[in-house]
């Protein structure tokens, strides 16, 4: 009799537990993901708005007469565009992109556009993830995005090499949005690992800004390249939080909400320690900049604040049930809010009518780099304690400068550019170079 009476009690406890879980998930807001992070400074965040404008320029048919010119004269100078590739020129191997020589900021920029819902080639890149079951540089990456990045580097390598040699003081920046963010991140990884391809370019000259990043690399790689890859996320953006494999999502595009709901429900029930030990689970790459512009139970948008960190746990693991989850993914909103955030940072740091002296700016930049390296070391050590596959703690000797930045796990030995291209060709069944 007591056993029979016990069943309703167990059912009630189970129902209460499920109701508590649903209540907590329903109240999960985007600002909670980064509430323990520090705030970013104007010096480190300064490139984000102008790189967003460069990405937006790819959508323009005529750069001389843009349909949507940015305010304040922050547009793109058509004379500084070294090359611009369209879908017809890439033949579906990669999204459209442009190479821009930014003399104003001493920067060579490769900007890559986001997903085009009307192009089958973009979907083909996303659903191709066969190489996700194999290692590369001590981790796992998205195969389609890797092939697109290898194609760009193979085709544009000589131009980038010549530009870097002609302007030895310029940095090399890869920037992308959505689909392009994954290509840009893996392109940065390829350049760092194959510096000889671009004339032995130093790691410190290379960087990447991934706007609304796709999950494209395993956790060990995401941490190892946090000194050169920076992801920018606006509030509740769904893509960095979607742990569901991209190929599963876009194979079921007709019932996308159902797929997201079911898979994220299942993913949320998986214990954290099991997630970290899954070597094929992909994450948003590098250091993360999270733009916060809304708070719970507050009406309207607030002055944007940018938080930054190199998280191991809580790297945007849960989708936010928000009506802004898709609008926050738009490059237009990212550019607008990042510019507002940068203006507020400049006002707070130096006053509205003052500019930071060059010497003080350089000193501040060096301090930020040191702090970021310390935070990256701590994240790598934390990954080792969590038994993250292929994660290796940084050396206690010397500097953290790329000699041991990539995960030095078994199978992560140095791969030559010819070997990488050979592997990609074998998987693709076709030539990469055109």
C-alpha positions as CSV (number, residue, x, y, z in Angstrom):
1,X,0.0,0.0,0.0
2,X,2.8,2.4,0.9
3,X,4.5,1.6,-2.5
4,X,1.4,2.4,-4.4
5,X,0.9,5.7,-2.5
6,X,4.5,6.6,-3.2
7,X,4.0,6.9,-7.0
8,X,1.9,10.1,-7.0
9,X,4.6,11.7,-4.7
10,X,7.4,10.8,-7.2
11,X,5.3,12.1,-10.1
12,X,4.7,15.4,-8.2
13,X,8.4,15.8,-7.5
14,X,9.2,15.0,-11.1
15,X,6.6,17.5,-12.4
16,X,7.9,20.2,-10.0
17,X,11.4,19.6,-11.2
18,X,10.4,19.9,-14.8
19,X,8.4,23.1,-14.0
20,X,11.4,24.6,-12.2
21,X,13.6,23.8,-15.2
22,X,11.1,25.4,-17.7
23,X,10.8,28.4,-15.4
24,X,14.5,28.9,-15.2
25,X,15.0,28.5,-19.0
26,X,12.1,30.9,-19.7
27,X,13.7,33.6,-17.5
28,X,17.2,33.0,-18.9
29,X,18.4,36.4,-20.4
30,X,21.3,37.2,-22.6
31,X,23.0,39.5,-20.1
32,X,23.4,36.6,-17.6
33,X,25.9,34.8,-19.9
34,X,28.6,37.4,-19.3
35,X,27.6,38.9,-16.0
36,X,30.9,37.9,-14.4
37,X,33.1,39.2,-17.2
38,X,35.1,42.4,-17.1
39,X,34.3,45.4,-19.3
40,X,36.2,46.1,-22.6
41,X,38.1,49.3,-23.3
42,X,38.0,51.6,-26.3
43,X,41.5,50.7,-27.4
44,X,40.7,47.0,-27.9
45,X,37.1,47.4,-29.2
46,X,37.9,50.2,-31.6
47,X,38.2,48.0,-34.8
48,X,34.7,46.5,-34.4
49,X,32.5,49.2,-35.9
50,X,34.7,50.0,-38.9
51,X,35.1,46.3,-39.7
52,X,31.3,45.9,-39.6
53,X,31.1,48.7,-42.1
54,X,33.6,46.9,-44.3
55,X,31.5,43.7,-44.2
56,X,28.4,45.7,-45.0
57,X,30.2,47.2,-48.1
58,X,30.3,43.7,-49.7
59,X,26.5,43.9,-50.0
60,X,26.7,47.1,-52.1
61,X,26.7,46.8,-55.9
62,X,28.5,50.2,-56.4
63,X,31.0,51.3,-53.8
64,X,31.2,54.7,-55.4
65,X,27.5,55.3,-54.8
66,X,26.4,53.1,-51.9
67,X,22.7,52.6,-51.3
68,X,23.2,52.9,-47.5
69,X,26.2,55.2,-46.8
70,X,27.3,55.1,-43.2
71,X,26.9,58.4,-41.2
72,X,29.8,60.6,-40.3
73,X,31.9,59.8,-43.4
74,X,33.0,56.4,-42.1
75,X,32.5,54.7,-45.5
76,X,34.8,52.6,-47.6
77,X,37.2,54.2,-50.0
78,X,36.8,52.4,-53.3
79,X,40.4,53.2,-54.3
80,X,41.7,51.1,-51.4
81,X,39.9,47.9,-52.5
82,X,42.5,45.5,-53.7
83,X,40.1,42.8,-54.8
84,X,36.4,42.0,-54.6
85,X,35.0,38.5,-55.3
86,X,31.4,37.8,-56.1
87,X,29.5,34.5,-56.1
88,X,30.2,34.1,-59.8
89,X,34.0,34.4,-59.1
90,X,34.1,32.1,-56.1
91,X,31.9,29.5,-57.9
92,X,30.3,28.6,-54.6
93,X,33.7,27.6,-53.0
94,X,33.4,30.5,-50.5
95,X,31.1,33.5,-49.7
96,X,31.8,36.8,-51.5
97,X,34.6,38.8,-49.9
98,X,36.8,41.8,-50.4
99,X,40.4,42.7,-49.6
100,X,40.8,46.2,-48.4
101,X,44.0,48.2,-47.8
102,X,43.0,50.5,-44.9
103,X,45.8,53.1,-44.9
104,X,44.0,55.1,-42.2
105,X,44.4,52.4,-39.7
106,X,47.5,50.6,-41.1
107,X,45.5,47.4,-41.7
108,X,45.1,44.9,-44.5
109,X,41.5,43.5,-44.1
110,X,39.9,40.5,-45.6
111,X,36.1,41.0,-45.1
112,X,33.7,38.1,-45.7
113,X,29.9,38.4,-46.0
114,X,27.3,36.4,-44.2
115,X,24.8,33.8,-45.2
116,X,22.7,34.5,-48.3
117,X,19.4,32.7,-47.9
118,X,19.0,32.6,-51.7
119,X,22.2,30.9,-52.5
120,X,22.5,27.1,-52.4
121,X,26.3,27.3,-52.3
122,X,26.1,28.8,-48.9
123,X,23.9,26.0,-47.6
124,X,26.3,23.5,-49.2
125,X,29.2,25.0,-47.1
126,X,27.2,24.8,-43.9
127,X,25.9,21.2,-44.3
128,X,29.3,19.8,-45.2
129,X,30.9,18.8,-42.0
130,X,32.5,15.4,-42.7
131,X,35.9,16.6,-41.5
132,X,34.3,17.4,-38.1
133,X,35.1,13.8,-37.3
134,X,38.8,14.2,-37.8
135,X,41.5,16.2,-36.1
136,X,43.4,19.2,-37.4
137,X,45.9,21.1,-35.4
138,X,45.0,19.3,-32.2
139,X,41.2,19.8,-32.4
140,X,38.1,19.6,-34.5
141,X,36.7,22.1,-37.0
142,X,33.7,22.5,-39.3
143,X,34.7,20.9,-42.6
144,X,32.7,23.2,-45.0
145,X,34.0,26.3,-43.4
146,X,37.6,24.9,-43.4
147,X,37.4,24.2,-47.1
148,X,36.1,27.7,-47.8
149,X,38.9,29.3,-45.8
150,X,41.5,27.1,-47.5
151,X,40.2,28.1,-50.9
152,X,40.5,31.8,-50.1
153,X,44.0,31.4,-48.7
154,X,45.1,29.3,-51.7
155,X,43.7,31.8,-54.2
156,X,44.6,35.1,-52.5
157,X,47.8,34.0,-50.8
158,X,50.2,35.7,-53.2
159,X,48.3,39.0,-53.1
160,X,48.3,39.0,-49.3
161,X,52.0,38.1,-49.2
162,X,52.9,41.0,-51.5
163,X,50.8,43.4,-49.5
164,X,52.3,42.3,-46.2
165,X,55.8,42.7,-47.7
166,X,55.0,46.1,-49.1
167,X,53.5,47.4,-45.8
168,X,55.6,45.7,-43.1
169,X,54.0,47.8,-40.3
170,X,50.4,46.9,-41.2
171,X,48.4,44.3,-39.5
172,X,46.4,41.5,-41.3
173,X,42.8,41.3,-40.2
174,X,40.2,38.8,-41.1
175,X,36.6,39.8,-40.5
176,X,33.3,38.1,-41.2
177,X,29.7,37.9,-40.2
178,X,27.6,34.8,-39.6
179,X,28.7,32.2,-42.2
180,X,31.7,34.5,-43.0
181,X,32.7,34.7,-39.3
182,X,33.4,30.9,-39.3
183,X,35.4,31.2,-42.5
184,X,37.4,34.2,-41.2
185,X,38.1,32.3,-37.9
186,X,39.4,29.2,-39.6
187,X,41.3,31.4,-42.1
188,X,43.1,33.0,-39.2
189,X,44.0,29.6,-37.8
190,X,45.4,28.5,-41.2
191,X,47.5,31.7,-41.5
192,X,48.9,31.3,-38.0
193,X,49.8,27.7,-38.6
194,X,51.1,28.3,-42.1
195,X,52.8,31.6,-41.8
196,X,55.4,30.8,-44.5
197,X,52.5,30.8,-47.0
198,X,52.4,34.6,-46.5
199,X,56.1,35.3,-46.1
200,X,56.6,34.1,-42.5
201,X,54.0,36.6,-41.1
202,X,54.2,36.8,-37.3
203,X,51.4,35.7,-35.2
204,X,51.1,39.1,-33.5
205,X,50.4,40.8,-36.9
206,X,47.4,38.5,-37.5
207,X,43.9,38.9,-35.9
208,X,40.3,38.0,-36.6
209,X,37.0,39.7,-35.6
210,X,34.1,37.3,-36.0
211,X,30.7,39.1,-35.9
212,X,27.8,37.0,-34.7
213,X,30.1,33.9,-34.9
214,X,29.1,30.5,-35.9
215,X,30.3,27.5,-33.8
216,X,33.2,26.3,-35.9
217,X,36.0,24.8,-33.7
218,X,36.4,22.6,-30.6
219,X,36.9,24.1,-27.2
220,X,40.6,23.4,-27.1
221,X,41.2,25.4,-30.4
222,X,38.8,28.2,-29.3
223,X,41.0,28.7,-26.2
224,X,44.3,28.3,-28.0
225,X,43.6,31.0,-30.5
226,X,41.9,33.5,-28.1
227,X,44.9,35.9,-28.5
228,X,44.2,36.4,-32.2
229,X,40.5,35.5,-32.7
230,X,37.8,37.8,-31.2
231,X,34.1,37.0,-31.4
232,X,31.5,39.8,-31.1
233,X,28.0,38.8,-29.9
234,X,25.1,41.2,-29.6
235,X,22.9,40.5,-26.6
236,X,20.6,37.5,-27.4
237,X,22.0,36.4,-30.8
238,X,20.9,32.8,-31.4
239,X,23.8,31.5,-33.6
240,X,26.7,31.5,-31.1
241,X,24.3,29.8,-28.6
242,X,23.1,27.1,-31.1
243,X,25.1,24.0,-30.2
244,X,23.0,22.0,-32.7
245,X,25.3,21.1,-35.6
246,X,24.8,23.6,-38.5
247,X,24.4,20.7,-41.0
248,X,21.4,19.4,-38.9
249,X,19.8,22.8,-38.8
250,X,20.0,23.6,-42.5
251,X,19.1,20.1,-43.6
252,X,15.8,20.7,-41.8
253,X,15.2,24.3,-42.8
254,X,11.5,23.8,-43.3
255,X,10.9,22.9,-39.6
256,X,13.8,24.9,-38.2
257,X,12.0,26.1,-35.0
258,X,11.0,22.5,-34.2
259,X,14.6,21.2,-34.7
260,X,16.1,23.9,-32.6
261,X,13.6,23.4,-29.8
262,X,14.0,19.6,-29.6
263,X,17.8,19.5,-30.0
264,X,18.3,22.4,-27.6
265,X,16.0,20.7,-25.1
266,X,18.0,17.5,-25.3
267,X,21.3,19.4,-25.2
268,X,20.3,21.3,-22.0
269,X,19.7,18.0,-20.2
270,X,23.2,16.8,-20.9
271,X,25.5,17.4,-17.9
272,X,28.2,20.1,-18.3
273,X,31.1,17.7,-17.7
274,X,29.9,15.4,-20.5
275,X,29.7,18.4,-22.9
276,X,33.3,19.5,-22.1
277,X,34.6,16.0,-22.7
278,X,33.0,15.7,-26.2
279,X,35.9,16.5,-28.6
280,X,33.6,17.0,-31.6
281,X,31.4,19.6,-29.9
282,X,32.0,23.0,-31.6
283,X,32.1,26.4,-29.9
284,X,32.3,30.1,-30.8
285,X,36.0,30.9,-31.4
286,X,38.5,32.9,-29.3
287,X,37.9,35.8,-26.9
288,X,34.3,36.9,-26.8
289,X,33.0,40.5,-26.7
290,X,29.4,40.6,-25.5
291,X,27.4,43.8,-26.2
292,X,24.6,44.3,-23.6
293,X,21.9,46.7,-24.5
294,X,18.8,45.3,-22.7
295,X,18.1,44.0,-19.2
296,X,15.2,42.0,-17.7
297,X,12.0,43.9,-16.8
298,X,13.4,47.1,-18.4
299,X,11.6,48.8,-21.3
300,X,13.5,49.7,-24.4
301,X,17.2,49.7,-25.1
302,X,19.9,50.9,-22.7
303,X,23.3,52.5,-23.4
304,X,25.3,49.5,-24.7
305,X,28.0,48.0,-22.5
306,X,30.7,45.6,-23.8
307,X,31.9,42.8,-21.6
308,X,34.8,40.6,-22.5
309,X,36.3,37.3,-21.4
310,X,37.8,34.0,-22.4
311,X,35.3,31.6,-20.9
312,X,35.6,27.9,-20.6
313,X,32.3,27.1,-18.8
314,X,29.2,28.9,-19.9
315,X,30.4,29.8,-23.4
316,X,26.9,30.7,-24.6
317,X,25.5,27.2,-23.9
318,X,21.8,28.1,-23.8
319,X,19.6,29.8,-26.4
320,X,17.8,32.8,-25.0
321,X,14.0,32.7,-25.5
322,X,13.8,36.3,-26.8
323,X,12.0,38.0,-29.6
324,X,15.3,39.7,-30.5
325,X,17.3,36.5,-30.9
326,X,17.3,36.8,-34.7
327,X,17.4,40.6,-35.0
328,X,20.5,40.7,-32.8
329,X,22.2,38.6,-35.5
330,X,21.9,41.3,-38.1
331,X,25.2,43.0,-39.0
332,X,23.3,46.4,-39.2
333,X,22.4,46.2,-35.5
334,X,25.9,45.0,-34.5
335,X,27.5,47.9,-36.3
336,X,25.1,50.4,-34.8
337,X,25.3,49.2,-31.3
338,X,29.1,48.7,-31.3
339,X,29.6,52.3,-32.5
340,X,27.4,53.6,-29.7
341,X,29.3,51.5,-27.2
342,X,32.6,52.7,-28.6
343,X,31.5,56.3,-28.3
344,X,30.5,55.8,-24.7
345,X,33.9,54.2,-23.9
346,X,35.7,57.1,-25.4
347,X,33.7,59.6,-23.4
348,X,34.3,57.7,-20.2
349,X,38.0,57.2,-20.8
350,X,39.1,60.6,-22.1
351,X,36.1,63.0,-22.1
352,X,34.0,64.0,-25.1
353,X,36.3,66.8,-26.3
354,X,39.6,65.1,-25.6
355,X,41.6,62.4,-27.4
356,X,43.9,59.9,-25.8
357,X,47.6,60.9,-26.4
358,X,49.4,58.4,-28.6
359,X,52.0,57.4,-26.0
360,X,49.2,56.7,-23.4
361,X,47.3,54.8,-26.1
362,X,50.2,52.5,-26.9
363,X,50.9,51.9,-23.2
364,X,47.3,51.1,-22.6
365,X,47.3,48.7,-25.5
366,X,50.4,46.9,-24.2
367,X,48.7,46.5,-20.8
368,X,45.6,45.1,-22.4
369,X,47.6,42.5,-24.3
370,X,49.3,41.4,-21.1
371,X,46.0,41.1,-19.3
372,X,44.5,39.1,-22.2
373,X,47.4,36.7,-22.3
374,X,47.1,36.1,-18.5
375,X,43.4,35.4,-18.9
376,X,44.0,33.1,-21.8
377,X,46.6,31.1,-19.7
378,X,44.1,30.8,-16.9
379,X,41.4,29.5,-19.3
380,X,43.8,26.9,-20.8
381,X,44.7,25.7,-17.3
382,X,41.1,25.5,-16.4
383,X,40.4,23.5,-19.5
384,X,43.0,21.0,-18.4
385,X,41.4,20.6,-15.0
386,X,38.0,19.9,-16.7
387,X,39.6,17.2,-18.9
388,X,38.7,19.0,-22.1
389,X,40.1,16.8,-24.9
390,X,43.4,18.0,-26.5
391,X,43.6,20.9,-24.0
392,X,47.2,21.6,-22.9
393,X,48.3,23.9,-20.1
394,X,50.6,26.7,-21.3
395,X,54.3,26.4,-20.5
396,X,55.6,27.9,-17.2
397,X,58.6,29.2,-19.0
398,X,58.9,31.9,-21.7
399,X,56.1,33.8,-23.2
400,X,52.8,32.7,-24.6
401,X,53.7,33.5,-28.2
402,X,52.4,30.8,-30.4
403,X,55.2,28.3,-29.8
404,X,52.8,26.4,-27.6
405,X,49.6,28.3,-28.4
406,X,48.0,25.5,-30.4
407,X,47.0,22.5,-28.5
408,X,50.0,20.1,-28.5
409,X,48.1,16.9,-28.2
410,X,48.8,13.7,-30.0
411,X,47.8,14.1,-33.6
412,X,48.3,17.9,-33.5
413,X,51.7,17.8,-35.2
414,X,52.6,20.6,-37.6
415,X,50.8,20.1,-40.9
416,X,52.3,21.6,-44.1
417,X,50.2,23.7,-46.4
418,X,50.6,21.1,-49.2
419,X,49.4,18.3,-46.8
420,X,46.4,20.4,-45.7
421,X,45.4,21.1,-49.4
422,X,45.9,17.4,-50.2
423,X,43.6,16.4,-47.3
424,X,40.9,18.9,-48.4
425,X,41.1,17.8,-52.0
426,X,40.7,14.1,-51.0
427,X,37.6,14.8,-49.0
428,X,36.2,17.2,-51.5
429,X,37.1,15.1,-54.5
430,X,38.0,18.2,-56.4
431,X,40.8,20.7,-56.8
432,X,40.9,23.7,-54.4
433,X,42.8,26.0,-56.5
434,X,41.2,27.6,-59.6
